[in-house]
């Protein structure tokens, strides 16, 4: 993971044998969108050292399916800045080479 004051770049390894894929979807696993959001949240918490809550999602787009059986390594780029109200503004994307799987723009508060 590469971390600066305003950006995180990471490689995310997805366990294709995780139990979540038994139901999403049997025989044809797809990373759930809620899991992608949770990954953004957990990375943000790791780099800030603070627990967060999502307070605003201006944009949340699931652009291409992530099939962990065929593609279990995804790149993440998360840009973050401090908002005037103490929030953390985030622009995030998950991608593999040129294919963007997920895009998010929103803000979190710390607790």
C-alpha angles and dihedrals in degrees: 000000000000114000131186130167090273109021144047124198116188144162112231119207112205119205104227090195096057114129092242089074092059087077102025089075125332109228092357108062120201126178106245117238091235088059091053090053090048090053090054090049094048094048090049090050091049094054097040096040089225135106113247142200125205108240104166135023109188093169130012115167128174101199105168133015117254107218105191092196090064102024116026099158117073130174120231128201116187121179117190138180135177115259123220090249094054094264125129114240113211137193111184138173136180117206147158112216105309097343114098111207101177138013128188136179120179146094141270133200123218125232 
